[in-house]
Amino acid sequence: MATTPPYDVEVGSGVRGRVAALIAAARPQARAAAVVTTAEVRRWPWSDLDTGLDQTVLEVPDGERAKSLAEVERLCEAFAEAGLSRDDVVVGLGGGAVTDLAGFAAAVYLRGVRVLHVPTTLLAMVDASVGGKTGVNLRAGKNLVGAFHQPLGVLADTDVLATLPERERRSGLGEVAKCWLLDGRDGDAVTRADDETLIAVSLELKARLVARDEHELGARALLNYGHTLGHAVERTVLTRDPDGLRHGEAVAVGIAFAVRLAARLGRVDAGVVDEHDRVLAALDLRRWLPRELSVDDLMAYMARDKKARHDLRFVLPGPNGFELVAGVDADVVRAALAAFALESSGREATRE
């Protein structure tokens, strides 16, 4: 099996200014670049990247609306019209959806051109930009069409985080919480960590797991902690309200459920549930189901999760640490979900 080529991941103030230098060093034969971004990102002064090449800027829709096969086709047609060759470069400038879309379009255009990611949200910095997982959605579910396509490099400029709305920052913190818990870090310490520390902890964990399992055949699946229910919640809400929930918000809900399912299965005790809730609360993350969601709809969606093999699979904590647990009994999941929905209703009533 081919090994993953090494690539630069730079985190810090002003690193977006290194786009041209990174491309020149890693891809000296490149003559053209296609920068995939959104109209919203282009409003900011820091979005004016210089690739040092013959550059075409291509705008895509904001958020999950960008992650469709129609947008992949449109981008590939634009790449062809711009004359991109296999020697050239695609640059993804934006949040997680742009990163997923640009990476997948680069993976399939000419059977693969290199992609450089310049993530502009905390979520993209800690999750989508590193590890080479790319993909778009189908009506049936999130990320059901995709490819593993490692980037040429990642430049995560912490200066842009100051411009993020609080809700976008919280979305990134959902993935941070996941990594913090998977890495077994102290729940109190998360409140003292600055942005660079939060990003570094997440990227270091992800790098370790990806190095062991690039194609998600084993250890890398742990990075899906909280995502089985999280994706179901996210997709169900977004079919009703395109701005109803951010990815990281949904992952936080999925994490809160997963640890409760683990407790119901006798894998962990109440202290582990409390520790999870403490980390989520410290990061001001939602830990309850939206009240309008039905258990039946969520069960149906989880059965179509991309990790599923005609059964229900969850990443769960247990006596041996975190594991991907296959064949979880649907009746147990349904009972745990019903109990979680009831607990969530109580929390929302108290919050109101």
FIGUFI-529385 format. One line per 5 residues: their letters; for each residue x, y negated, z negated of N, C-alpha, C. Coordinates in steps of 0.05 Angstrom, whole numbers, plus 5000, padded with zeros to 4 digits. Layout:
A) X Y Z X Y Z X Y Z  ...
END
This chain:
MATTP) 5017 5024 5000 5000 5000 5000 5018 4975 5000  5010 4955 5016 5026 4930 5017 5023 4915 4991  5045 4903 4983 5045 4887 4958 5036 4859 4964  5025 4846 4943 5017 4818 4946 5041 4800 4949  5042 4783 4970 5065 4765 4973 5064 4745 4950
PYDVE) 5088 4737 4940 5088 4717 4919 5081 4690 4930  5068 4673 4914 5062 4646 4923 5063 4627 4899  5066 4601 4906 5069 4581 4885 5041 4574 4874  5039 4572 4848 5016 4561 4834 5026 4538 4816  5020 4514 4824 5030 4491 4809 5007 4477 4795
VGSGV) 5010 4472 4770 4989 4458 4754 5002 4434 4741  4989 4411 4745 5000 4387 4732 4991 4361 4745  4999 4339 4734 4992 4313 4744 5005 4307 4771  4989 4300 4791 5000 4291 4816 5009 4313 4836  5005 4338 4829 5016 4359 4847 5002 4360 4874
RGRVA) 4979 4348 4877 4966 4347 4903 4984 4334 4924  5002 4317 4915 5020 4303 4934 5041 4322 4946  5041 4347 4937 5061 4366 4947 5051 4383 4970  5028 4377 4981 5016 4394 5002 5035 4397 5025  5044 4375 5036 5061 4376 5060 5087 4391 5054
ALIAA) 5099 4386 5031 5124 4399 5024 5121 4429 5021  5099 4437 5009 5094 4466 5005 5090 4480 5032  5074 4467 5049 5069 4479 5076 5095 4481 5091  5111 4460 5091 5136 4459 5106 5155 4481 5096  5156 4486 5070 5174 4506 5059 5164 4535 5064
ARPQA) 5137 4539 5061 5126 4566 5063 5117 4573 5091  5111 4554 5107 5101 4559 5134 5113 4539 5154  5140 4540 5158 5153 4520 5175 5145 4521 5204  5134 4543 5213 5125 4545 5241 5098 4532 5246  5084 4524 5225 5057 4512 5228 5058 4485 5242
RAAAV) 5039 4481 5260 5037 4456 5274 5010 4441 5269  4990 4456 5259 4963 4444 5255 4951 4454 5229  4933 4438 5218 4920 4445 5194 4890 4437 5195  4873 4454 5185 4844 4447 5182 4838 4444 5152  4830 4421 5144 4824 4415 5116 4793 4419 5112
VTTAE) 4785 4439 5097 4757 4444 5092 4750 4431 5065  4729 4414 5066 4722 4399 5042 4693 4391 5044  4684 4373 5026 4656 4364 5026 4656 4333 5027  4633 4323 5035 4629 4293 5036 4633 4282 5008  4623 4296 4987 4626 4286 4960 4655 4284 4952
VRRWP) 4671 4304 4958 4699 4304 4951 4714 4281 4966  4706 4276 4990 4720 4256 5006 4714 4227 4996  4695 4224 4978 4690 4198 4967 4713 4188 4949  4728 4208 4938 4748 4201 4918 4775 4194 4932  4789 4174 4921 4814 4166 4933 4836 4188 4933
WSDLD) 4835 4206 4914 4854 4227 4913 4850 4249 4934  4829 4247 4950 4822 4268 4969 4838 4265 4996  4852 4242 4999 4865 4236 5024 4892 4251 5026  4890 4277 5032 4914 4294 5032 4930 4290 5058  4956 4293 5055 4973 4292 5079 4987 4319 5082
TGLDQ) 4979 4334 5102 4990 4360 5107 5017 4359 5122  5023 4336 5134 5047 4334 5150 5043 4347 5178  5019 4354 5185 5014 4368 5210 4992 4354 5225  4986 4363 5249 4963 4354 5264 4938 4363 5249  4924 4345 5237 4904 4351 5216 4876 4346 5225
TVLEV) 4858 4366 5221 4829 4363 5226 4814 4367 5199  4796 4348 5193 4781 4350 5168 4753 4360 5175  4744 4381 5162 4718 4394 5167 4701 4393 5142  4678 4381 5143 4660 4379 5120 4640 4402 5119  4636 4412 5095 4616 4433 5091 4597 4424 5069
PDGER) 4574 4437 5066 4555 4428 5045 4567 4431 5017  4555 4418 4998 4563 4420 4970 4553 4446 4958  4568 4457 4939 4559 4479 4922 4554 4504 4937  4536 4521 4926 4530 4547 4937 4518 4546 4965  4508 4523 4973 4497 4521 5001 4519 4526 5022
AKSLA) 4544 4521 5014 4566 4525 5033 4572 4554 5038  4564 4571 5019 4573 4599 5020 4553 4617 5035  4553 4613 5062 4536 4628 5079 4551 4637 5104  4541 4658 5116 4553 4668 5141 4551 4647 5163  4530 4631 5163 4527 4610 5183 4549 4590 5180
EVERL) 4557 4583 5156 4579 4564 5152 4606 4577 5160  4609 4602 5155 4634 4616 5164 4636 4614 5195  4614 4620 5209 4614 4618 5238 4620 4590 5247  4608 4570 5234 4613 4543 5242 4642 4535 5238  4653 4543 5216 4681 4536 5211 4700 4550 5231
CEAFA) 4695 4575 5237 4712 4589 5256 4711 4577 5284  4687 4568 5292 4684 4554 5317 4701 4528 5317  4700 4514 5294 4715 4489 5292 4745 4494 5292  4753 4516 5279 4782 4524 5280 4791 4528 5309  4774 4542 5324 4781 4548 5351 4782 4522 5368
EAGLS) 4763 4504 5364 4763 4479 5378 4787 4462 5371  4796 4464 5347 4820 4449 5338 4846 4461 5347  4844 4485 5359 4868 4499 5369 4885 4512 5348  4873 4519 5325 4889 4533 5305 4899 4560 5315  4924 4566 5310 4936 4591 5317 4942 4607 5291
RDDVV) 4952 4631 5294 4960 4646 5271 4983 4634 5255  4998 4616 5268 5020 4603 5254 5010 4579 5236  4985 4572 5239 4975 4547 5227 4962 4552 5200  4951 4532 5188 4942 4533 5160 4914 4521 5157  4898 4534 5140 4873 4523 5130 4878 4513 5102
VGLGG) 4867 4490 5095 4870 4479 5068 4842 4477 5056  4837 4489 5033 4812 4487 5019 4814 4465 4998  4800 4443 5002 4801 4421 4983 4773 4417 4971  4770 4427 4946 4743 4425 4934 4741 4444 4911  4716 4449 4904 4710 4467 4881 4709 4496 4889
GAVTD) 4698 4513 4872 4698 4541 4877 4685 4550 4902  4662 4538 4910 4648 4545 4934 4665 4540 4959  4678 4516 4959 4696 4510 4982 4719 4529 4983  4730 4536 4960 4753 4554 4959 4744 4582 4970  4721 4592 4961 4712 4618 4971 4707 4617 5001
LAGFA) 4694 4596 5010 4687 4594 5038 4711 4591 5056  4728 4572 5049 4752 4567 5065 4770 4592 5066  4773 4605 5043 4789 4629 5042 4779 4651 5059  4752 4655 5059 4740 4676 5075 4742 4670 5105  4736 4645 5112 4739 4637 5141 4767 4641 5150
AAVYL) 4787 4633 5134 4815 4637 5141 4821 4667 5144  4809 4684 5127 4815 4712 5128 4805 4725 5153  4783 4716 5164 4771 4729 5188 4778 4716 5214  4785 4690 5214 4792 4676 5239 4819 4688 5249  4819 4696 5274 4843 4709 5286 4854 4732 5269
RGVRV) 4835 4745 5255 4842 4767 5236 4862 4758 5214  4862 4732 5209 4877 4722 5186 4896 4701 5192  4891 4676 5182 4910 4654 5181 4914 4647 5152  4937 4634 5146 4943 4627 5118 4926 4604 5108  4921 4605 5082 4904 4585 5069 4918 4574 5044
LHVPT) 4917 4548 5041 4928 4534 5017 4904 4522 5002  4903 4527 4976 4881 4516 4960 4890 4492 4943  4873 4471 4945 4877 4448 4928 4850 4445 4912  4847 4460 4890 4822 4459 4875 4817 4433 4862  4792 4424 4862 4786 4397 4850 4767 4399 4827
TLLAM) 4761 4423 4818 4744 4426 4794 4758 4446 4775  4752 4444 4750 4763 4463 4730 4757 4491 4737  4732 4497 4747 4724 4523 4754 4742 4534 4776  4746 4518 4797 4763 4527 4819 4792 4532 4810  4801 4515 4792 4829 4518 4783 4834 4543 4767
VDASV) 4815 4551 4750 4819 4574 4733 4808 4600 4745  4793 4598 4767 4780 4622 4777 4784 4626 4807  4770 4610 4823 4767 4617 4851 4793 4614 4867  4810 4596 4859 4833 4590 4876 4856 4610 4875  4857 4626 4853 4879 4644 4849 4869 4673 4850
GGKTG) 4884 4690 4863 4877 4719 4863 4868 4730 4889  4861 4712 4908 4856 4722 4935 4828 4733 4940  4810 4730 4921 4782 4739 4926 4767 4717 4940  4756 4723 4964 4741 4704 4979 4713 4716 4985  4694 4699 4992 4668 4711 4999 4646 4690 5001
VNLRA) 4624 4700 5013 4600 4684 5016 4576 4701 5007  4553 4688 5005 4529 4701 4994 4511 4712 5016  4495 4731 5009 4472 4740 5025 4447 4733 5009  4424 4735 5022 4399 4731 5007 4397 4751 4984  4409 4775 4988 4407 4796 4968 4424 4791 4944
GKNLV) 4445 4774 4946 4462 4770 4923 4487 4754 4929  4501 4747 4908 4525 4730 4910 4549 4747 4918  4566 4735 4936 4592 4746 4943 4591 4774 4954  4569 4781 4968 4567 4808 4979 4582 4812 5005  4592 4790 5017 4608 4792 5041 4634 4777 5034
GAFHQ) 4657 4790 5037 4682 4776 5030 4706 4792 5038  4729 4782 5030 4755 4796 5036 4775 4788 5015  4795 4805 5011 4818 4797 4995 4838 4784 5013  4844 4759 5008 4862 4743 5025 4878 4724 5008  4903 4732 5002 4919 4716 4983 4927 4689 4995
PLGVL) 4927 4668 4980 4934 4641 4990 4963 4638 4995  4970 4618 5010 4997 4609 5014 5008 4596 4989  4990 4583 4974 4997 4570 4949 4973 4557 4937  4975 4547 4913 4954 4533 4899 4966 4509 4885  4954 4486 4889 4962 4461 4876 4939 4451 4860
ADTDV) 4940 4455 4834 4919 4447 4815 4926 4421 4801  4916 4399 4811 4923 4372 4801 4905 4364 4779  4916 4363 4754 4899 4357 4731 4889 4329 4731  4900 4311 4747 4890 4283 4749 4861 4282 4757  4852 4301 4774 4825 4299 4785 4805 4307 4764
LATLP) 4813 4320 4743 4793 4329 4722 4780 4306 4708  4794 4283 4707 4783 4260 4694 4759 4249 4709  4756 4256 4734 4734 4246 4750 4710 4265 4750  4712 4288 4737 4691 4307 4738 4667 4299 4720  4643 4303 4729 4620 4301 4710 4622 4322 4689
ERERR) 4612 4317 4665 4614 4335 4643 4603 4363 4650  4582 4363 4666 4570 4389 4672 4588 4406 4690  4603 4394 4708 4622 4408 4724 4645 4419 4707  4653 4403 4688 4674 4412 4670 4665 4436 4654  4640 4435 4645 4629 4457 4629 4628 4483 4646
SGLGE) 4622 4480 4671 4622 4504 4688 4649 4518 4689  4670 4502 4690 4697 4513 4689 4702 4526 4662  4692 4515 4641 4697 4525 4614 4684 4553 4610  4663 4560 4626 4652 4587 4624 4673 4608 4632  4688 4602 4653 4709 4621 4660 4733 4620 4641
VAKCW) 4738 4596 4629 4759 4595 4609 4752 4612 4585  4727 4610 4576 4717 4626 4553 4721 4656 4559  4715 4664 4583 4718 4692 4591 4748 4701 4587  4766 4685 4598 4794 4691 4597 4805 4690 4568  4795 4671 4553 4803 4668 4525 4796 4693 4509
LLDGR) 4772 4703 4514 4762 4727 4500 4777 4752 4510  4780 4755 4536 4794 4778 4547 4823 4780 4537  4835 4756 4532 4863 4755 4524 4865 4759 4493  4842 4761 4479 4843 4765 4451 4852 4742 4434  4848 4717 4445 4858 4694 4431 4839 4685 4409
DGDAV) 4850 4670 4390 4834 4661 4366 4813 4641 4375  4789 4645 4365 4767 4628 4372 4770 4599 4363  4783 4595 4340 4787 4568 4331 4807 4552 4348  4827 4566 4359 4848 4553 4373 4838 4540 4399  4816 4550 4410 4807 4540 4436 4799 4510 4434
TRADD) 4791 4501 4410 4782 4473 4407 4806 4454 4407  4830 4465 4402 4854 4449 4400 4870 4448 4426  4862 4464 4446 4877 4466 4470 4870 4444 4490  4891 4433 4503 4886 4412 4523 4880 4426 4550  4874 4410 4571 4867 4421 4597 4889 4439 4608
ETLIA) 4913 4430 4607 4935 4445 4619 4938 4472 4605  4934 4473 4578 4935 4498 4564 4912 4517 4571  4888 4506 4573 4865 4522 4581 4869 4534 4609  4879 4518 4627 4884 4528 4654 4906 4549 4654  4928 4543 4640 4951 4561 4639 4943 4589 4628
VSLEL) 4928 4589 4606 4919 4614 4593 4903 4631 4613  4885 4617 4627 4868 4631 4646 4884 4642 4670  4902 4626 4681 4918 4634 4704 4938 4656 4697  4949 4655 4673 4968 4675 4665 4955 4703 4662  4930 4703 4650 4916 4728 4648 4908 4738 4675
KARLV) 4898 4721 4692 4890 4730 4719 4913 4740 4735  4936 4726 4733 4960 4735 4748 4969 4763 4739  4967 4769 4713 4975 4795 4703 4957 4817 4714  4931 4812 4714 4912 4832 4723 4913 4836 4753  4916 4814 4768 4917 4815 4797 4942 4830 4806
ARDEH) 4965 4825 4793 4990 4838 4800 4987 4868 4797  4971 4877 4777 4967 4906 4773 4947 4918 4792  4929 4901 4802 4905 4912 4816 4894 4891 4835  4908 4887 4858 4900 4866 4876 4871 4869 4887  4864 4894 4893 4839 4899 4907 4816 4908 4889
ELGAR) 4818 4902 4863 4797 4907 4844 4788 4936 4843  4807 4954 4841 4801 4982 4838 4802 4992 4809  4812 4974 4792 4815 4982 4764 4816 4958 4745  4840 4950 4736 4843 4930 4715 4831 4903 4723  4832 4896 4748 4823 4870 4756 4793 4866 4752
ALLNY) 4778 4888 4751 4749 4887 4747 4742 4874 4720  4761 4874 4701 4756 4861 4676 4749 4832 4679  4759 4819 4700 4754 4791 4705 4725 4786 4711  4709 4807 4715 4680 4805 4719 4665 4804 4693  4679 4802 4670 4665 4801 4644 4644 4779 4644
GHTLG) 4620 4786 4637 4598 4766 4637 4585 4761 4663  4595 4773 4685 4586 4766 4712 4562 4783 4721  4558 4806 4710 4536 4823 4720 4510 4809 4714  4504 4802 4689 4480 4786 4684 4484 4758 4694  4508 4747 4691 4513 4719 4699 4505 4713 4728
HAVER) 4513 4731 4746 4506 4727 4774 4476 4730 4778  4464 4749 4764 4435 4752 4766 4420 4727 4757  4428 4716 4735 4416 4691 4724 4420 4668 4744  4445 4665 4753 4452 4643 4771 4435 4645 4797  4435 4668 4809 4421 4671 4835 4391 4667 4832
TVLTR) 4380 4678 4810 4351 4675 4806 4343 4646 4801  4359 4632 4785 4353 4604 4780 4356 4587 4806  4377 4593 4821 4383 4576 4845 4362 4580 4867  4348 4602 4868 4327 4606 4887 4303 4587 4882  4302 4577 4857 4280 4559 4849 4288 4530 4848
DPDGL) 4314 4526 4840 4324 4499 4837 4353 4499 4844  4361 4487 4868 4388 4488 4877 4408 4475 4858  4399 4459 4839 4416 4447 4820 4411 4457 4791  4398 4480 4790 4388 4489 4764 4409 4500 4745  4431 4511 4756 4451 4523 4739 4478 4524 4753
RHGEA) 4499 4519 4738 4526 4522 4749 4536 4550 4743  4556 4558 4759 4567 4585 4757 4577 4591 4728  4593 4573 4718 4604 4577 4691 4583 4577 4669  4562 4562 4673 4540 4563 4654 4527 4590 4653  4523 4602 4677 4511 4628 4680 4530 4650 4668
VAVGI) 4556 4647 4673 4575 4666 4662 4575 4666 4631  4572 4642 4620 4570 4641 4590 4546 4656 4580  4524 4654 4594 4500 4669 4586 4506 4699 4589  4519 4707 4611 4526 4735 4615 4545 4746 4594  4564 4730 4585 4582 4738 4564 4566 4743 4538
AFAVR) 4549 4724 4531 4533 4727 4506 4516 4753 4507  4505 4759 4531 4490 4784 4534 4508 4809 4532  4531 4808 4547 4548 4831 4548 4557 4841 4520  4564 4822 4503 4574 4830 4477 4551 4841 4460  4526 4831 4465 4503 4842 4451 4496 4870 4461
LAARL) 4500 4874 4487 4495 4901 4498 4516 4920 4487  4541 4911 4485 4562 4928 4473 4555 4935 4444  4544 4917 4429 4536 4922 4402 4513 4943 4401  4494 4940 4419 4472 4959 4420 4482 4987 4427  4503 4989 4443 4514 5015 4450 4533 5026 4429
GRVDA) 4537 5011 4407 4555 5019 4386 4584 5016 4391  4591 5000 4411 4619 4996 4418 4633 4975 4401  4617 4955 4391 4629 4934 4374 4609 4928 4351  4619 4914 4330 4602 4907 4308 4593 4878 4310  4578 4870 4290 4567 4842 4291 4589 4821 4290
GVVDE) 4612 4828 4278 4634 4808 4276 4644 4801 4304  4644 4819 4323 4653 4814 4350 4633 4796 4364  4607 4801 4359 4586 4784 4371 4589 4755 4360  4594 4753 4334 4597 4726 4322 4622 4712 4334  4644 4726 4338 4668 4714 4349 4663 4704 4377
HDRVL) 4649 4719 4393 4641 4710 4420 4624 4685 4419  4604 4685 4402 4587 4662 4399 4603 4637 4390  4623 4642 4373 4639 4620 4363 4656 4607 4386  4667 4623 4403 4683 4613 4426 4664 4597 4445  4641 4609 4451 4623 4596 4469 4613 4569 4457
AALDL) 4607 4569 4432 4598 4545 4419 4619 4524 4418  4644 4532 4413 4667 4513 4412 4670 4498 4438  4664 4512 4460 4666 4500 4486 4640 4487 4496  4620 4486 4478 4594 4474 4484 4580 4487 4507  4581 4514 4507 4569 4530 4529 4543 4542 4521
RRWLP) 4524 4542 4539 4498 4553 4535 4500 4583 4530  4485 4593 4510 4486 4621 4503 4459 4634 4503  4441 4624 4520 4414 4636 4520 4403 4636 4548  4384 4653 4553 4371 4656 4579 4351 4633 4584  4350 4623 4608 4328 4604 4615 4302 4619 4611
RELSV) 4283 4605 4599 4258 4619 4590 4241 4628 4613  4244 4617 4637 4227 4624 4659 4235 4650 4673  4258 4662 4666 4267 4686 4680 4255 4711 4668  4248 4730 4686 4235 4754 4677 4256 4777 4675  4252 4794 4656 4269 4817 4653 4269 4835 4678
DDLMA) 4246 4839 4691 4244 4855 4715 4261 4844 4737  4259 4817 4742 4274 4805 4763 4304 4808 4759  4313 4804 4734 4341 4806 4728 4351 4835 4730  4335 4854 4722 4343 4882 4724 4346 4890 4754  4328 4880 4771 4329 4886 4799 4354 4874 4812
YMARD) 4361 4850 4803 4384 4837 4815 4410 4851 4806  4412 4858 4780 4436 4871 4770 4441 4898 4784  4420 4911 4793 4424 4936 4807 4437 4932 4834  4436 4907 4845 4449 4901 4870 4476 4887 4867  4486 4886 4842 4512 4873 4837 4534 4887 4853
KKARH) 4554 4871 4862 4574 4882 4880 4591 4903 4867  4592 4905 4840 4607 4926 4826 4591 4952 4825  4565 4951 4830 4547 4974 4826 4554 4997 4845  4551 5021 4836 4554 5045 4853 4529 5062 4849  4506 5050 4855 4481 5063 4850 4476 5068 4821
DLRFV) 4488 5052 4804 4483 5053 4775 4487 5025 4764  4484 5022 4738 4489 4996 4725 4516 4997 4712  4533 4978 4718 4561 4977 4708 4565 4949 4695  4578 4950 4672 4584 4925 4658 4613 4927 4647  4627 4904 4648 4651 4902 4633 4643 4896 4604
LPGPN) 4652 4913 4585 4643 4910 4557 4667 4913 4538  4667 4899 4516 4686 4903 4495 4680 4929 4481  4701 4941 4468 4698 4966 4454 4722 4972 4437  4723 4995 4425 4745 5002 4407 4772 5002 4420  4772 5006 4447 4797 5007 4462 4802 4981 4478
GFELV) 4788 4960 4470 4790 4935 4485 4768 4934 4506  4772 4917 4526 4752 4913 4547 4755 4935 4568  4732 4945 4577 4731 4966 4598 4708 4962 4616  4710 4972 4641 4688 4974 4659 4673 4999 4653  4648 4997 4643 4632 5019 4634 4611 5026 4656
AGVDA) 4613 5049 4667 4594 5058 4688 4571 5073 4676  4549 5074 4692 4527 5091 4685 4513 5083 4659  4512 5056 4653 4498 5047 4629 4468 5052 4633  4455 5065 4614 4427 5073 4616 4410 5048 4620  4393 5049 4641 4377 5026 4648 4357 5019 4626
DVVRA) 4347 5039 4612 4328 5033 4590 4342 5018 4567  4367 5025 4562 4382 5011 4541 4387 4982 4550  4394 4978 4575 4399 4951 4586 4373 4935 4584  4351 4947 4592 4326 4933 4592 4319 4924 4563  4322 4942 4544 4316 4936 4516 4334 4914 4506
ALAAF) 4360 4915 4513 4379 4894 4504 4372 4868 4516  4363 4868 4542 4356 4843 4555 4331 4831 4544  4311 4848 4538 4287 4838 4526 4292 4826 4498  4310 4839 4483 4317 4827 4457 4332 4801 4460  4349 4800 4480 4365 4775 4485 4346 4753 4494
ALESS) 4326 4759 4510 4306 4739 4519 4291 4729 4495  4283 4746 4477 4269 4738 4453 4286 4720 4435  4311 4728 4432 4330 4711 4416 4334 4684 4430  4335 4684 4456 4339 4660 4472 4316 4641 4468  4291 4652 4468 4268 4635 4464 4269 4621 4437
GREAT) 4278 4635 4417 4280 4623 4390 4301 4601 4389  4323 4605 4403 4344 4585 4404 4334 4560 4419  4320 4564 4441 4311 4541 4456 4290 4525 4440  4273 4540 4426 4253 4526 4409 4267 4510 4387  4288 4521 4375 4303 4507 4354 4316 4482 4366
RE) 4328 4486 4390 4342 4464 4403 4324 4441 4410  4299 4448 4418 4280 4427 4425 4270 4412 4400
END
